[in-house]
Amino acid sequence: MLSEWTAYSFAAVIGLCIGSFYTASASRILYFFYGPGRKETNRWKSFFTRPSFCMHCQTRIALFDIAPLFGYIFTKGRCRNCGTRIGLLTLLGELLPGLLLPLQLKAGFGWPAALTGTILCGQLYISAATDSKYLLLDHENTAILFLLALAGSVFKTGADWDSFRVYLLTGSGVFAVFLLLFFAGRMRSLGFADCLLAAILSLFSGMPWCLIMFQAASVGAILFIVFIKKSKKSPAPYGMFLASGLYISMIAESLWRIYWPYT
């Protein structure tokens, strides 16, 4: 029992590190490619080599303060220099991978499937960040998500064609349905990138779990429009809600496998 919990604790630490890496990457992408940093001459070099810094006051962040989860706790969710609040979404972006990796292992997924799924969620955080702020899903990031989703579905099915075919048909079917909605809405109510993302995440989650993802995403988008934007004409970052829906569906699937493994 001790070795089992040691393995889960180790997996949680790895998951937190993955989450920390991707939340930091998302912040850098927003800063260097959409924010003030896009004016820098050597922004690509700065993106990869500049030490962690506050995006508001440019102060370098101490090594201890960037520790996954604990850095947020000890800084009380604020920059030590300027006091700018670090959003709760950043905390969730770190926490969720730390929860998902051990939970998937407990549910019986092997390390390759669980690790790929966790990295997919981390990469998806970047899409959620750009979509929530700029209503934009980068095609480059979407391509990476597709490769991760494809690998994840292969690992989950053990590369068995009959099992994998279900995931492939799910993703293809969802893409066809969303494409019809895309053209029916005259390319205004739904973006093509949303169609791609919905299909990719359905390829990874399969049936019936993609249905939970869509239900959660739809509820989130409706609540966002009604209570935050308070206007039916306001656009909603559907990609962000799809990402949230995938997290929920992955947790639901893992819990189902843990408590009802033979159903």
JOQUI-V999453 format. One line per field, one symbol per residue. ss: DSSP state (~ for helix, > for strand, _ for the rest). A space follows every 50 residues. Layout:
ss->???
This chain:
ss->_~~~~~~~~~~~~~~~~~~~~~~~~~~~~~~~~~_~~~~___~~~~~~~_ __>______>__~~~~___~~~~~___>______>__~~~~~~~~~~~~~ ~~~~~~____~~~~~~~~~~~~~~~~~~~~~~~~____~~~~~~~~~~~~ ~~~~~~~___~~~~~~~~~~~~~~~~~~~~~~~~_______~~~~~~~~~ ~~~~~___~~~~~~~~~~~~~~~~~~~~~________~~~~~~~~~~~~~ ~~~~~~~~~____
